[in-house]
């Protein structure tokens, strides 16, 4: 039964991914009148409405060989990519995410549904959907729209009312679980947004220009509301590392002019969802213990960190000159 739920989650994810393509496309419209998310999907070239049987996620694009049936012009491979990516993430959430497995089968064949687990899965699926949409919009136009981040913060805070999403703040048994889970979400939003705002302020002071958009602050507040304060800090750490490495390679070899930070924060958040506990265990238990058993590792770590900072500084300088 778990396999059935995972397949169903993947199919749902593909359909949600199709809608996310609409969100990504229309929120980049310059004309506010064309930013509405309502109405039927239409060809991005000639504007002809696309019938439902040609709008099947992934399969529709493959059957049309990547071209519009109405005008024959090429349709970007990003559309099936977003649909397949969202389907894969929904399936992974169903198999390994918080609250899984939501559906189990007893020895006598009875089907049991865990309502808390299912609610957690729905909340995390909404969170993942927001991350996908924000990632591609930020790649395209270096923008994290308020119309996604602000409702995302509210949704994360609301989802914090039940366990399994942001965890629980503290372990005092005299405090109701709902209160501790709600606090975990609130503290996560404050820490995620607050730390990012502080980094933005310090970077702007150091470079005498805006070092980070305020959209990144709101994105991290949204992430913190969903994953809690510990994983929010881990997300920031991963986002910085991934941005420096992947974004730096793009600057050096791919001809990129700027490094959008949002996609790397989103990728860091996805990693915390699935392997955050293992990473925290490694950082605060396994790694310190290994350091105690091996002399000189602190110096090697310090040298590596210094080299990474120097590289990041050079990349930022190059990005500023290119901009």
C-alpha positions in Angstrom: 0.0 0.0 0.0 3.0 2.3 0.6 4.0 1.8 -3.0 0.5 2.8 -4.2 0.7 6.0 -2.1 4.1 6.9 -3.5 2.9 6.4 -7.1 -0.2 8.4 -6.4 2.0 11.1 -4.8 4.2 11.2 -7.9 1.2 11.5 -10.2 -0.2 14.3 -8.1 3.3 16.0 -8.1 3.4 15.9 -11.9 0.0 17.6 -12.0 1.1 20.2 -9.4 4.3 20.7 -11.5 2.2 21.5 -14.5 0.5 24.2 -12.5 3.8 25.5 -11.2 4.9 26.0 -14.8 2.0 28.4 -15.1 2.9 30.1 -11.8 6.6 30.5 -12.9 5.6 31.9 -16.3 2.9 34.3 -15.3 4.6 35.8 -12.3 7.4 37.0 -14.5 5.0 39.0 -16.7 5.8 42.7 -16.8 2.2 43.6 -17.4 0.3 43.2 -14.0 -2.9 42.4 -15.9 -1.3 39.3 -17.3 0.0 37.9 -13.9 -3.3 36.2 -13.1 -3.0 32.5 -12.3 -6.5 31.9 -13.5 -7.6 30.8 -17.0 -6.6 28.0 -19.3 -3.0 27.3 -20.2 -2.0 28.7 -23.6 0.9 28.5 -26.0 3.7 30.8 -25.0 4.3 31.7 -28.7 0.9 32.2 -30.4 -1.3 32.4 -27.3 -3.7 29.6 -28.5 -5.4 27.8 -25.6 -4.0 24.3 -25.0 -6.7 21.5 -24.8 -6.5 19.2 -21.8 -5.5 16.2 -23.8 -2.4 17.9 -25.0 -1.6 19.2 -21.5 -0.8 15.9 -19.8 2.3 16.4 -17.6 5.6 15.2 -19.3 3.8 12.9 -21.7 2.1 15.7 -23.6 5.5 17.4 -24.3 7.1 14.1 -25.4 4.2 13.2 -27.7 4.4 16.6 -29.4 8.2 16.3 -29.6 8.7 19.5 -27.8 6.8 21.6 -30.2 3.5 23.4 -30.0 0.6 21.7 -31.8 -0.9 25.0 -32.8 2.2 26.8 -34.3 5.0 24.2 -34.4 7.4 26.4 -32.5 9.7 24.8 -29.9 8.5 24.5 -26.3 11.2 24.7 -23.7 12.3 21.4 -22.0 11.9 23.2 -18.7 8.1 22.4 -18.7 8.5 18.6 -18.4 11.6 19.1 -16.2 9.5 21.1 -13.6 6.8 18.5 -13.8 9.2 15.5 -13.4 11.1 17.3 -10.6 7.9 18.0 -8.6 6.7 14.4 -9.2 10.0 13.0 -7.9 10.0 15.3 -4.8 6.4 14.3 -3.9 7.3 10.7 -4.3 10.4 11.1 -2.1 8.3 12.9 0.5 5.8 10.0 0.5 8.6 7.5 1.0 11.2 9.2 3.2 9.8 12.6 4.2 8.5 13.8 7.6 5.3 11.9 8.6 6.0 8.9 6.3 4.6 6.4 5.9 1.2 7.9 6.0 -0.6 4.8 4.9 0.1 1.3 6.3 -1.5 -2.1 5.8 -2.0 -4.4 8.8 -1.5 -8.2 8.7 -5.2 -8.7 8.4 -5.3 -6.5 5.3 -6.8 -3.5 7.1 -5.7 -0.1 5.8 -4.6 2.5 8.4 -4.2 6.2 7.6 -2.1 8.3 10.0 -4.0 11.7 10.0 -1.0 13.6 11.5 1.4 12.0 9.0 -0.9 12.8 6.1 -1.3 16.4 7.3 2.5 16.7 7.6 2.9 15.3 4.1 0.4 17.8 2.6 2.2 20.7 4.4 5.6 19.6 3.2 4.3 19.0 -0.3 3.0 22.6 -0.4 6.4 23.8 0.9 8.3 21.9 -1.7 6.0 23.3 -4.4 6.8 26.8 -3.3 10.5 26.1 -3.3 10.3 24.8 -6.9 8.4 27.8 -8.2 10.7 30.3 -6.4 13.8 28.5 -7.6 13.0 28.9 -11.3 11.7 32.4 -11.0 14.9 33.5 -9.2 17.0 31.9 -11.8 15.1 33.7 -14.5 14.8 37.2 -13.1 16.6 37.3 -9.7 13.2 37.9 -8.0 11.5 36.1 -5.1 7.9 37.3 -5.4 6.0 38.4 -2.2 2.9 36.6 -3.6 4.7 33.3 -2.9 7.0 34.0 0.1 4.5 35.8 2.3 1.7 33.3 2.0 4.4 30.6 2.4 5.4 32.1 5.8 1.7 32.1 6.9 1.3 28.5 5.7 4.4 27.4 7.5 3.3 29.1 10.8 -0.2 27.5 10.4 1.4 24.0 9.7 3.4 24.4 12.9 0.2 23.8 14.9 0.7 20.0 14.4 3.8 17.9 15.1 6.0 16.6 12.4 6.6 19.8 10.5 9.0 22.1 12.4 9.4 19.8 15.3 8.8 20.9 18.9 10.5 23.8 20.8 11.7 22.4 24.1 10.7 19.2 25.8 8.8 20.4 28.9 6.0 17.8 29.3 3.9 20.4 31.2 3.5 22.5 28.0 1.0 21.3 25.5 2.5 19.7 22.3 0.6 22.0 20.1 2.1 25.0 21.9 5.6 23.7 21.6 5.2 22.8 17.8 3.7 26.3 17.2 6.7 27.9 19.0 9.1 25.8 16.9 7.6 27.2 13.8 7.6 30.8 15.1 11.1 30.6 16.4 12.2 29.0 13.1 10.8 31.9 11.1 12.4 34.5 13.3 15.8 32.8 13.3 15.7 32.1 9.5 14.6 35.6 8.6 16.6 37.3 11.4 20.0 35.6 10.6 19.5 36.3 6.9 18.7 39.9 7.5 21.8 40.3 9.7 24.0 38.8 6.9 22.3 41.1 4.4 23.0 44.1 6.5 26.7 43.2 7.2 27.3 42.4 3.5 25.8 45.7 2.4 28.0 47.5 4.9 31.1 45.7 3.7 30.5 46.1 0.0 28.7 49.5 0.2 25.9 48.2 -1.9 23.0 45.8 -1.5 24.6 42.4 -0.9 21.4 40.4 -0.8 17.8 41.0 -1.8 15.1 41.3 0.9 13.3 38.5 -0.9 16.0 36.1 0.4 15.1 37.2 4.0 11.5 36.4 3.5 12.4 33.1 1.8 14.5 32.1 4.8 11.6 33.1 7.2 9.4 30.8 5.2 11.9 28.0 5.3 12.4 28.4 9.0 8.7 28.3 9.6 8.5 24.9 8.0 11.8 23.3 9.2 12.5 24.9 12.6 15.4 27.0 13.8 18.1 24.3 13.7 17.4 23.2 10.2 17.0 26.9 9.2 20.6 27.5 10.3 21.7 24.3 8.5 19.8 25.5 5.4 21.7 28.8 5.5 25.0 27.0 5.8 24.2 24.6 2.9 22.9 27.5 0.8 26.1 29.5 1.3 28.3 26.4 0.5 26.2 25.4 -2.6 26.0 29.0 -3.8 29.8 29.4 -3.5 30.6 26.2 -5.3 27.9 25.8 -8.0 27.3 29.6 -8.5 31.1 30.1 -8.5 31.5 27.6 -11.3 28.8 29.3 -13.2 30.6 32.6 -12.9 34.0 31.2 -13.9 33.0 28.8 -16.7 29.4 29.3 -17.5 29.3 33.0 -18.4 26.9 33.8 -15.5 26.9 37.4 -14.4 25.2 37.1 -11.0 24.6 34.4 -8.4 20.9 34.1 -7.4 20.9 33.0 -3.8 17.3 31.7 -3.6 17.8 28.5 -5.6 20.7 27.4 -3.3 18.7 28.2 -0.2 15.9 26.1 -1.6 18.3 23.2 -2.4 19.7 23.5 1.1 16.1 23.3 2.5 15.4 20.2 0.5 18.5 18.5 1.9 17.4 19.4 5.4 14.0 17.8 4.9 15.5 14.4 3.9 18.9 14.2 5.6 18.9 17.2 8.0 19.0 15.0 11.2 21.9 13.0 9.8 23.8 16.2 8.9 23.3 17.6 12.4 24.4 14.4 13.9 27.6 14.5 11.8 28.3 18.2 12.5 27.8 18.1 16.3 28.6 14.5 17.3 30.6 12.5 14.7 32.8 15.3 13.5 33.9 16.7 16.9 34.6 13.1 18.1 36.7 12.4 15.0 38.6 15.7 15.6 39.4 14.6 19.1 40.9 11.4 17.9 43.0 12.9 15.1 45.4 15.7 15.9 45.8 18.5 13.4 42.3 18.3 11.8 41.3 21.7 13.3 44.1 23.3 11.3 43.2 21.5 8.1 39.6 22.6 8.6 40.6 26.2 9.3 42.8 26.2 6.1 40.0 24.9 4.0 37.5 27.4 5.4 39.9 30.2 4.8 40.5 29.1 1.2 36.7 28.9 0.7 36.2 32.4 2.0 39.0 33.8 -0.2 37.4 32.1 -3.2 34.0 33.4 -2.3 35.4 36.9 -1.9 37.1 36.7 -5.4 33.8 35.5 -6.9 31.8 38.2 -5.4 34.3 40.8 -6.6 34.1 39.3 -10.1 30.3 39.3 -10.0 30.2 43.0 -8.9 32.5 44.0 -11.8 30.4 42.1 -14.2 27.3 43.7 -12.9 
